[in-house]
Amino acid sequence: MAATILNGFLETVASRWALLFLRGAFTLREWRARRRLRATELGSLTPYVDLWRHAAEEIAAEFVALPGGLCEVRLGERVTRTWEQLVMLDDPVTLRIAGDKAFVHQLLASHGLPVPVYRRFHWTRLGAAAAFVREQGEPCVVKPRCGTGGGAGVTTGVRTATDLTLAAAYAAMYSAELLVERQVPGDCYRLLYLDGTLLDAVRRHLPRVTGDGRSTIAQLIAAENRRRGRVAQRAVVDSLPADLDCRWALRAAGWSLRAVPPAGREVVVRGATRWGGEADNESVRAILGGPLIAEGARAAAALGVRLAGVDVMTSDPGRGLRASGGVITEVNTTPGLHYHYQVRNREAMVPVAVSILRSLLGGGANGPARALELEARACSRP
């Protein structure tokens, strides 16, 4: 009996040391990757400065570029400042509340809004999470419970206990408390709301590369990253990492990083949309049904968020989430605005920053309500 207890204790200690080692390895790898991509990341400041400059011109406001990518916009006696997508709308308490993904799921569910089936767990205690993955019989998603945004620490396609261990160690770089969710099929839509009014909606396709019949998928990803690096001064771009999410997305389709796809064959290289480029995004405001628009507005209102990027997974955006089997996966309180500008159907692009500035600065002669009405009409044009 004593030997059994001792063996169990030693196994627990060994497994926790293994998790600590994995987390350390992922942390070192992430640090090295950030060093390699630093030039690209710094280049991403310029597109947002241009975005706010053009929005200020649209409302005849004075624009001043401040150091470090900060922007100041004046209209009459009113002034506001921005930094990248950050604006002076929602307060820090609201941002903190919305940053807790488990609390957001609970709150939305209490308001009758569909959310993914999920379970909370600590990254060093995987038993309940492993049982959850087995019970689902479908791929799952592991993500930090709080403290992140923009897809940091998220891994999709988790199917086995080994997958879970690796994904948990990766997510633990950002938070010791994690979530595991059942992965919901369908397309990802980002619905952008300002004070309850839908400004725009973007369908975000999974990132992909196209085979040339000679290059491996790893080489195709490297070539795409070089291309993205060249456009970093005029577009917000992120390099595609060959991480767990990438490897498991390839695995699900029968590929690997060493595989050579035929010429013209498109290969999805991630299970999460966060690393998509302009070719992967399209403005789709006109195809959204009233029930889905209302559900997104309810999600933003439940959290008390003025500027909200509501992410939904659904197979039919023309219907409500319960009717389509869709869910709300996240409510973003500092949503990236560049997704609404960097779309492949440029004729449908909605200049959302204009409405945001009008709201911040009082809307000029027309007022914020009139500005939002005009923006909504622009969204509805075919």
C-alpha positions as a Markdown table, in Angstrom:
| # | Residue | x | y | z |
|---|---|---|---|---|
| 1 | Met | 0.0 | 0.0 | 0.0 |
| 2 | Ala | 2.8 | 2.4 | 1.0 |
| 3 | Ala | 4.7 | 1.5 | -2.2 |
| 4 | Thr | 1.6 | 2.3 | -4.3 |
| 5 | Ile | 1.1 | 5.6 | -2.7 |
| 6 | Leu | 4.8 | 6.5 | -3.1 |
| 7 | Asn | 4.8 | 5.4 | -6.8 |
| 8 | Gly | 1.7 | 7.6 | -7.4 |
| 9 | Phe | 3.4 | 10.5 | -5.7 |
| 10 | Leu | 6.5 | 10.1 | -7.7 |
| 11 | Glu | 4.5 | 9.9 | -11.0 |
| 12 | Thr | 2.7 | 13.1 | -10.0 |
| 13 | Val | 5.9 | 14.9 | -9.3 |
| 14 | Ala | 7.5 | 13.6 | -12.5 |
| 15 | Ser | 4.5 | 14.7 | -14.6 |
| 16 | Arg | 4.5 | 18.2 | -13.1 |
| 17 | Trp | 8.2 | 18.5 | -13.7 |
| 18 | Ala | 7.6 | 17.4 | -17.3 |
| 19 | Leu | 4.9 | 20.1 | -17.7 |
| 20 | Leu | 7.2 | 22.7 | -16.2 |
| 21 | Phe | 9.9 | 21.7 | -18.7 |
| 22 | Leu | 7.4 | 21.9 | -21.6 |
| 23 | Arg | 6.2 | 25.3 | -20.5 |
| 24 | Gly | 9.8 | 26.5 | -20.3 |
| 25 | Ala | 10.6 | 25.1 | -23.8 |
| 26 | Phe | 7.5 | 26.9 | -25.3 |
| 27 | Thr | 8.5 | 30.1 | -23.5 |
| 28 | Leu | 12.0 | 30.0 | -24.9 |
| 29 | Arg | 10.7 | 29.2 | -28.4 |
| 30 | Glu | 8.2 | 32.1 | -28.2 |
| 31 | Trp | 10.9 | 34.5 | -27.1 |
| 32 | Arg | 13.1 | 33.5 | -30.0 |
| 33 | Ala | 10.2 | 33.9 | -32.5 |
| 34 | Arg | 9.4 | 37.3 | -31.1 |
| 35 | Arg | 13.0 | 38.4 | -31.6 |
| 36 | Arg | 12.9 | 37.3 | -35.2 |
| 37 | Leu | 9.6 | 39.0 | -35.9 |
| 38 | Arg | 10.4 | 42.3 | -34.1 |
| 39 | Ala | 10.9 | 44.3 | -37.2 |
| 40 | Thr | 7.6 | 43.1 | -38.7 |
| 41 | Glu | 5.7 | 43.9 | -35.5 |
| 42 | Leu | 7.2 | 47.4 | -35.3 |
| 43 | Gly | 6.2 | 48.0 | -38.8 |
| 44 | Ser | 2.6 | 47.3 | -38.0 |
| 45 | Leu | 2.3 | 50.7 | -36.1 |
| 46 | Thr | 2.3 | 52.6 | -39.4 |
| 47 | Pro | -1.0 | 51.2 | -40.8 |
| 48 | Tyr | -3.0 | 52.2 | -37.7 |
| 49 | Val | -1.5 | 55.7 | -37.8 |
| 50 | Asp | -2.7 | 56.0 | -41.4 |
| 51 | Leu | -6.1 | 54.5 | -40.5 |
| 52 | Trp | -6.8 | 57.1 | -37.9 |
| 53 | Arg | -5.4 | 59.9 | -40.1 |
| 54 | His | -7.8 | 59.1 | -42.9 |
| 55 | Ala | -10.7 | 58.7 | -40.4 |
| 56 | Ala | -9.9 | 62.2 | -39.0 |
| 57 | Glu | -9.9 | 63.6 | -42.5 |
| 58 | Glu | -13.4 | 62.2 | -43.1 |
| 59 | Ile | -14.8 | 64.1 | -40.2 |
| 60 | Ala | -12.7 | 67.3 | -40.9 |
| 61 | Ala | -10.9 | 66.8 | -37.6 |
| 62 | Glu | -7.3 | 67.9 | -36.8 |
| 63 | Phe | -4.9 | 64.9 | -36.6 |
| 64 | Val | -1.5 | 64.8 | -34.8 |
| 65 | Ala | 0.8 | 61.8 | -34.9 |
| 66 | Leu | 2.5 | 61.4 | -31.5 |
| 67 | Pro | 5.6 | 59.3 | -30.7 |
| 68 | Gly | 5.3 | 55.5 | -30.5 |
| 69 | Gly | 2.3 | 55.2 | -32.7 |
| 70 | Leu | 0.0 | 57.3 | -30.6 |
| 71 | Cys | -2.5 | 59.6 | -32.3 |
| 72 | Glu | -4.4 | 62.6 | -31.2 |
| 73 | Val | -7.5 | 63.8 | -33.0 |
| 74 | Arg | -9.2 | 67.2 | -32.2 |
| 75 | Leu | -12.6 | 68.4 | -33.3 |
| 76 | Gly | -13.5 | 71.8 | -32.0 |
| 77 | Glu | -13.0 | 71.7 | -28.2 |
| 78 | Arg | -13.0 | 67.9 | -28.0 |
| 79 | Val | -9.9 | 65.7 | -28.2 |
| 80 | Thr | -9.3 | 62.0 | -28.1 |
| 81 | Arg | -6.2 | 59.8 | -28.4 |
| 82 | Thr | -5.7 | 56.4 | -29.9 |
| 83 | Trp | -2.9 | 53.8 | -30.0 |
| 84 | Glu | -3.3 | 51.1 | -32.7 |
| 85 | Gln | -6.8 | 49.7 | -32.1 |
| 86 | Leu | -7.1 | 51.1 | -28.5 |
| 87 | Val | -9.5 | 54.0 | -28.0 |
| 88 | Met | -10.9 | 56.0 | -25.1 |
| 89 | Leu | -14.3 | 54.3 | -24.8 |
| 90 | Asp | -14.5 | 51.4 | -22.3 |
| 91 | Asp | -13.1 | 51.7 | -18.8 |
| 92 | Pro | -10.4 | 49.4 | -17.2 |
| 93 | Val | -12.9 | 47.5 | -15.0 |
| 94 | Thr | -15.0 | 46.6 | -18.0 |
| 95 | Leu | -11.9 | 45.5 | -19.9 |
| 96 | Arg | -10.8 | 43.3 | -17.0 |
| 97 | Ile | -14.2 | 41.7 | -16.6 |
| 98 | Ala | -14.4 | 40.9 | -20.3 |
| 99 | Gly | -10.9 | 39.5 | -20.3 |
| 100 | Asp | -12.0 | 36.5 | -18.1 |
| 101 | Lys | -13.2 | 34.0 | -20.7 |
| 102 | Ala | -14.8 | 31.7 | -18.2 |
| 103 | Phe | -16.8 | 34.5 | -16.6 |
| 104 | Val | -17.8 | 35.8 | -20.0 |
| 105 | His | -19.1 | 32.3 | -20.9 |
| 106 | Gln | -21.1 | 32.1 | -17.7 |
| 107 | Leu | -22.5 | 35.6 | -18.1 |
| 108 | Leu | -23.6 | 35.1 | -21.7 |
| 109 | Ala | -25.2 | 31.7 | -20.9 |
| 110 | Ser | -27.1 | 33.3 | -18.1 |
| 111 | His | -28.5 | 35.7 | -20.7 |
| 112 | Gly | -29.7 | 32.8 | -22.8 |
| 113 | Leu | -26.9 | 33.1 | -25.4 |
| 114 | Pro | -25.2 | 30.0 | -26.8 |
| 115 | Val | -21.5 | 29.5 | -25.8 |
| 116 | Pro | -19.2 | 26.5 | -26.3 |
| 117 | Val | -19.4 | 23.5 | -24.0 |
| 118 | Tyr | -16.3 | 24.0 | -21.8 |
| 119 | Arg | -14.4 | 23.2 | -18.6 |
| 120 | Arg | -12.0 | 25.1 | -16.5 |
| 121 | Phe | -8.8 | 23.6 | -15.3 |
| 122 | His | -5.3 | 24.3 | -13.9 |
| 123 | Trp | -2.5 | 23.6 | -16.3 |
| 124 | Thr | -0.8 | 21.2 | -13.9 |
| 125 | Arg | -4.0 | 19.2 | -13.1 |
| 126 | Leu | -5.2 | 17.7 | -16.3 |
| 127 | Gly | -7.4 | 14.9 | -15.2 |
| 128 | Ala | -10.8 | 16.6 | -15.5 |
| 129 | Ala | -9.7 | 18.2 | -18.8 |
| 130 | Ala | -8.5 | 14.9 | -20.3 |
| 131 | Ala | -11.9 | 13.3 | -19.3 |
| 132 | Phe | -13.7 | 16.3 | -21.0 |
| 133 | Val | -11.7 | 15.7 | -24.2 |
| 134 | Arg | -12.5 | 12.0 | -24.2 |
| 135 | Glu | -16.2 | 12.7 | -23.6 |
| 136 | Gln | -16.6 | 15.1 | -26.5 |
| 137 | Gly | -15.3 | 12.7 | -29.1 |
| 138 | Glu | -14.6 | 15.8 | -31.2 |
| 139 | Pro | -11.6 | 18.2 | -31.5 |
| 140 | Cys | -11.3 | 20.7 | -28.7 |
| 141 | Val | -9.7 | 24.1 | -28.2 |
| 142 | Val | -7.4 | 24.9 | -25.3 |
| 143 | Lys | -6.9 | 28.6 | -24.4 |
| 144 | Pro | -5.8 | 30.7 | -21.4 |
| 145 | Arg | -8.6 | 31.7 | -19.2 |
| 146 | Cys | -7.6 | 35.3 | -19.0 |
| 147 | Gly | -4.8 | 37.8 | -19.6 |
| 148 | Thr | -4.5 | 37.4 | -23.4 |
| 149 | Gly | -6.0 | 38.6 | -26.6 |
| 150 | Gly | -5.5 | 38.1 | -30.3 |
| 151 | Gly | -5.4 | 34.3 | -30.1 |
| 152 | Ala | -2.3 | 34.2 | -27.9 |
| 153 | Gly | -1.9 | 30.7 | -26.3 |
| 154 | Val | -4.8 | 29.2 | -28.2 |
| 155 | Thr | -4.5 | 25.7 | -29.7 |
| 156 | Thr | -7.2 | 24.0 | -31.8 |
| 157 | Gly | -7.6 | 20.4 | -32.9 |
| 158 | Val | -6.9 | 18.9 | -29.4 |
| 159 | Arg | -7.9 | 15.2 | -29.6 |
| 160 | Thr | -5.7 | 13.2 | -27.3 |
| 161 | Ala | -4.3 | 13.3 | -23.8 |
| 162 | Thr | -0.9 | 14.0 | -25.3 |
| 163 | Asp | -2.3 | 16.9 | -27.4 |
| 164 | Leu | -3.9 | 18.3 | -24.2 |
| 165 | Thr | -0.6 | 18.1 | -22.3 |
| 166 | Leu | 1.3 | 20.0 | -25.0 |
| 167 | Ala | -1.5 | 22.6 | -25.5 |
| 168 | Ala | -1.8 | 23.2 | -21.8 |
| 169 | Ala | 1.9 | 23.8 | -21.4 |
| 170 | Tyr | 1.8 | 26.2 | -24.3 |
| 171 | Ala | -1.3 | 28.1 | -22.9 |
| 172 | Ala | 0.3 | 28.2 | -19.5 |
| 173 | Met | 2.8 | 30.8 | -20.7 |
| 174 | Tyr | 0.0 | 33.3 | -20.5 |
| 175 | Ser | -2.3 | 32.0 | -17.6 |
| 176 | Ala | -2.1 | 29.1 | -15.1 |
| 177 | Glu | -5.9 | 28.8 | -15.3 |
| 178 | Leu | -7.1 | 27.4 | -18.7 |
| 179 | Leu | -10.2 | 26.5 | -20.6 |
| 180 | Val | -10.8 | 23.5 | -22.8 |
| 181 | Glu | -13.8 | 23.9 | -25.2 |
| 182 | Arg | -15.5 | 21.7 | -27.7 |
| 183 | Gln | -14.5 | 22.9 | -31.1 |
| 184 | Val | -17.6 | 24.1 | -33.0 |
| 185 | Pro | -17.8 | 23.5 | -36.8 |
| 186 | Gly | -18.7 | 26.4 | -39.1 |
| 187 | Asp | -17.2 | 29.7 | -40.2 |
| 188 | Cys | -15.8 | 32.4 | -37.9 |
| 189 | Tyr | -17.5 | 35.8 | -38.0 |
| 190 | Arg | -16.3 | 39.0 | -36.3 |
| 191 | Leu | -19.3 | 41.3 | -35.6 |
| 192 | Leu | -18.2 | 44.9 | -34.6 |
| 193 | Tyr | -20.6 | 46.9 | -32.4 |
| 194 | Leu | -20.5 | 50.5 | -31.2 |
| 195 | Asp | -23.0 | 51.3 | -28.5 |
| 196 | Gly | -25.2 | 48.4 | -29.6 |
| 197 | Thr | -25.2 | 49.3 | -33.3 |
| 198 | Leu | -23.6 | 46.9 | -35.7 |
| 199 | Leu | -20.9 | 48.7 | -37.8 |
| 200 | Asp | -19.5 | 45.8 | -39.8 |
| 201 | Ala | -19.1 | 42.0 | -40.0 |
| 202 | Val | -16.2 | 40.1 | -41.4 |
| 203 | Arg | -16.0 | 36.4 | -42.2 |
| 204 | Arg | -12.5 | 35.2 | -41.3 |
| 205 | His | -11.3 | 32.2 | -43.2 |
| 206 | Leu | -8.6 | 29.9 | -42.0 |
| 207 | Pro | -5.1 | 30.9 | -43.3 |
| 208 | Arg | -3.8 | 28.8 | -46.1 |
| 209 | Val | -0.9 | 28.4 | -48.6 |
| 210 | Thr | -1.0 | 27.2 | -52.2 |
| 211 | Gly | 1.2 | 24.5 | -53.4 |
| 212 | Asp | 3.7 | 24.9 | -56.3 |
| 213 | Gly | 4.5 | 21.2 | -56.7 |
| 214 | Arg | 8.1 | 21.6 | -55.5 |
| 215 | Ser | 8.1 | 23.2 | -52.0 |
| 216 | Thr | 7.2 | 21.6 | -48.7 |
| 217 | Ile | 4.5 | 23.2 | -46.6 |
| 218 | Ala | 7.2 | 24.5 | -44.3 |
| 219 | Gln | 8.8 | 26.2 | -47.2 |
| 220 | Leu | 5.5 | 27.6 | -48.4 |
| 221 | Ile | 4.8 | 29.1 | -45.0 |
| 222 | Ala | 8.3 | 30.6 | -44.9 |
| 223 | Ala | 7.6 | 32.2 | -48.3 |
| 224 | Glu | 4.3 | 33.6 | -47.2 |
| 225 | Asn | 6.0 | 35.1 | -44.1 |
| 226 | Arg | 8.6 | 36.8 | -46.3 |
| 227 | Arg | 5.8 | 38.2 | -48.4 |
| 228 | Arg | 4.0 | 39.5 | -45.2 |
| 229 | Gly | 7.2 | 41.1 | -44.0 |
| 230 | Arg | 7.5 | 43.1 | -47.3 |
| 231 | Val | 4.0 | 44.6 | -46.8 |
| 232 | Ala | 4.3 | 45.3 | -43.0 |
| 233 | Gln | 4.6 | 49.1 | -43.5 |
| 234 | Arg | 1.2 | 49.3 | -45.2 |
| 235 | Ala | -0.8 | 46.5 | -43.6 |
| 236 | Val | -1.1 | 44.9 | -40.1 |
| 237 | Val | 0.3 | 41.5 | -40.6 |
| 238 | Asp | 1.6 | 38.6 | -38.4 |
| 239 | Ser | 3.9 | 35.8 | -39.5 |
| 240 | Leu | 2.4 | 32.3 | -39.6 |
| 241 | Pro | 4.1 | 30.3 | -36.8 |
| 242 | Ala | 4.7 | 26.6 | -37.3 |
| 243 | Asp | 3.4 | 25.8 | -33.8 |
| 244 | Leu | 1.0 | 23.2 | -32.3 |
| 245 | Asp | -2.1 | 24.8 | -33.9 |
| 246 | Cys | -0.4 | 24.6 | -37.3 |
| 247 | Arg | 0.8 | 21.1 | -37.0 |
| 248 | Trp | -2.5 | 19.7 | -35.8 |
| 249 | Ala | -4.4 | 21.6 | -38.5 |
| 250 | Leu | -2.2 | 19.9 | -41.0 |
| 251 | Arg | -2.6 | 16.5 | -39.3 |
| 252 | Ala | -6.4 | 16.7 | -39.4 |
| 253 | Ala | -6.1 | 17.1 | -43.2 |
| 254 | Gly | -3.5 | 14.4 | -43.7 |
| 255 | Trp | -0.6 | 16.8 | -44.2 |
| 256 | Ser | 2.7 | 17.5 | -42.4 |
| 257 | Leu | 5.2 | 20.4 | -42.6 |
| 258 | Arg | 7.4 | 18.1 | -44.8 |
| 259 | Ala | 4.7 | 17.3 | -47.3 |
| 260 | Val | 4.8 | 18.7 | -50.8 |
| 261 | Pro | 1.3 | 19.6 | -52.1 |
| 262 | Pro | 0.6 | 19.6 | -55.8 |
| 263 | Ala | 0.7 | 22.8 | -57.8 |
| 264 | Gly | -2.5 | 24.9 | -57.2 |
| 265 | Arg | -3.6 | 22.9 | -54.1 |
| 266 | Glu | -4.7 | 25.1 | -51.2 |
| 267 | Val | -3.7 | 23.8 | -47.8 |
| 268 | Val | -5.1 | 25.2 | -44.5 |
| 269 | Val | -2.2 | 25.7 | -42.2 |
| 270 | Arg | -4.0 | 26.8 | -39.0 |
| 271 | Gly | -7.1 | 25.9 | -37.0 |
| 272 | Ala | -7.5 | 29.5 | -35.7 |
| 273 | Thr | -8.3 | 32.5 | -37.8 |
| 274 | Arg | -6.2 | 35.0 | -35.9 |
| 275 | Trp | -3.3 | 34.8 | -38.3 |
| 276 | Gly | -5.3 | 35.3 | -41.5 |
| 277 | Gly | -4.3 | 37.9 | -44.0 |
| 278 | Glu | -6.3 | 40.1 | -46.4 |
| 279 | Ala | -7.0 | 37.2 | -48.7 |
| 280 | Asp | -8.6 | 35.4 | -45.8 |
| 281 | Asn | -11.1 | 38.1 | -44.7 |
| 282 | Glu | -14.2 | 39.4 | -46.4 |
| 283 | Ser | -16.8 | 42.0 | -45.3 |
| 284 | Val | -20.2 | 40.2 | -45.1 |
| 285 | Arg | -22.5 | 42.7 | -43.3 |
| 286 | Ala | -25.2 | 42.3 | -45.9 |
| 287 | Ile | -25.6 | 38.5 | -45.4 |
| 288 | Leu | -26.3 | 38.6 | -41.6 |
| 289 | Gly | -29.8 | 37.9 | -40.4 |
| 290 | Gly | -31.6 | 40.0 | -37.9 |
| 291 | Pro | -31.5 | 37.3 | -35.1 |
| 292 | Leu | -27.7 | 36.9 | -35.3 |
| 293 | Ile | -27.2 | 40.7 | -35.2 |
| 294 | Ala | -29.5 | 40.9 | -32.2 |
| 295 | Glu | -27.7 | 38.2 | -30.4 |
| 296 | Gly | -24.3 | 39.9 | -30.9 |
| 297 | Ala | -25.8 | 43.1 | -29.5 |
| 298 | Arg | -27.1 | 41.3 | -26.5 |
| 299 | Ala | -23.7 | 39.8 | -25.8 |
| 300 | Ala | -22.0 | 43.3 | -25.9 |
| 301 | Ala | -24.8 | 44.7 | -23.7 |
| 302 | Ala | -24.5 | 41.8 | -21.2 |
| 303 | Leu | -20.8 | 42.8 | -20.6 |
| 304 | Gly | -21.5 | 46.6 | -20.7 |
| 305 | Val | -19.0 | 47.0 | -23.6 |
| 306 | Arg | -19.4 | 50.0 | -25.8 |
| 307 | Leu | -16.9 | 48.9 | -28.6 |
| 308 | Ala | -17.1 | 45.1 | -28.9 |
| 309 | Gly | -15.9 | 42.6 | -31.4 |
| 310 | Val | -18.2 | 39.6 | -31.0 |
| 311 | Asp | -16.8 | 36.4 | -32.4 |
| 312 | Val | -19.3 | 33.7 | -33.4 |
| 313 | Met | -19.0 | 30.3 | -35.1 |
| 314 | Thr | -21.9 | 29.5 | -37.3 |
| 315 | Ser | -22.7 | 27.6 | -40.4 |
| 316 | Asp | -25.5 | 29.9 | -41.4 |
| 317 | Pro | -25.2 | 33.7 | -40.6 |
| 318 | Gly | -28.7 | 34.3 | -41.9 |
| 319 | Arg | -30.2 | 32.5 | -38.9 |
| 320 | Gly | -29.9 | 32.8 | -35.1 |
| 321 | Leu | -27.3 | 30.9 | -33.3 |
| 322 | Arg | -29.6 | 28.3 | -31.7 |
| 323 | Ala | -31.2 | 27.6 | -35.1 |
| 324 | Ser | -27.9 | 27.1 | -36.8 |
| 325 | Gly | -26.1 | 25.3 | -33.9 |
| 326 | Gly | -23.6 | 28.2 | -33.6 |
| 327 | Val | -22.0 | 29.8 | -30.5 |
| 328 | Ile | -20.4 | 33.0 | -29.3 |
| 329 | Thr | -16.8 | 32.2 | -28.7 |
| 330 | Glu | -15.5 | 35.5 | -27.4 |
| 331 | Val | -16.3 | 39.2 | -26.8 |
| 332 | Asn | -13.3 | 41.3 | -27.6 |
| 333 | Thr | -13.1 | 44.7 | -25.9 |
| 334 | Thr | -10.1 | 46.0 | -27.8 |
| 335 | Pro | -11.0 | 44.5 | -31.2 |
| 336 | Gly | -8.6 | 44.8 | -34.1 |
| 337 | Leu | -10.0 | 47.3 | -36.6 |
| 338 | His | -7.6 | 46.4 | -39.4 |
| 339 | Tyr | -9.7 | 43.2 | -40.1 |
| 340 | His | -12.4 | 45.5 | -41.4 |
| 341 | Tyr | -10.1 | 47.3 | -43.7 |
| 342 | Gln | -7.9 | 44.5 | -44.9 |
| 343 | Val | -10.6 | 42.5 | -46.8 |
| 344 | Arg | -10.4 | 40.8 | -50.2 |
| 345 | Asn | -13.7 | 42.4 | -51.3 |
| 346 | Arg | -12.5 | 46.0 | -51.1 |
| 347 | Glu | -15.7 | 47.4 | -52.6 |
| 348 | Ala | -17.6 | 46.2 | -49.5 |
| 349 | Met | -15.1 | 47.6 | -47.0 |
| 350 | Val | -16.6 | 49.6 | -44.2 |
| 351 | Pro | -14.4 | 52.5 | -42.7 |
| 352 | Val | -15.3 | 51.7 | -39.1 |
| 353 | Ala | -12.8 | 54.1 | -37.6 |
| 354 | Val | -14.9 | 57.0 | -38.9 |
| 355 | Ser | -17.9 | 56.0 | -36.8 |
| 356 | Ile | -15.7 | 55.5 | -33.8 |
| 357 | Leu | -14.1 | 58.9 | -34.0 |
| 358 | Arg | -17.5 | 60.5 | -34.5 |
| 359 | Ser | -18.8 | 58.9 | -31.4 |
| 360 | Leu | -15.7 | 59.9 | -29.4 |
| 361 | Leu | -15.7 | 63.5 | -30.6 |
| 362 | Gly | -19.5 | 64.2 | -30.7 |
| 363 | Gly | -20.0 | 63.5 | -34.4 |
| 364 | Gly | -19.4 | 67.0 | -35.6 |
| 365 | Ala | -22.5 | 68.6 | -37.2 |
| 366 | Asn | -24.4 | 65.4 | -37.6 |
| 367 | Gly | -23.9 | 63.9 | -34.2 |
| 368 | Pro | -23.1 | 60.3 | -33.3 |
| 369 | Ala | -26.5 | 58.9 | -34.0 |
| 370 | Arg | -26.6 | 60.3 | -37.5 |
| 371 | Ala | -23.0 | 59.0 | -38.1 |
| 372 | Leu | -24.0 | 55.5 | -37.1 |
| 373 | Glu | -27.1 | 55.7 | -39.3 |
| 374 | Leu | -25.0 | 56.7 | -42.3 |
| 375 | Glu | -22.5 | 53.9 | -41.6 |
| 376 | Ala | -25.3 | 51.3 | -41.3 |
| 377 | Arg | -26.7 | 52.4 | -44.7 |
| 378 | Ala | -23.2 | 52.0 | -46.2 |
| 379 | Cys | -23.0 | 48.5 | -44.7 |
| 380 | Ser | -26.3 | 47.5 | -46.3 |
| 381 | Arg | -25.4 | 48.5 | -49.8 |
| 382 | Pro | -24.8 | 45.5 | -52.2 |
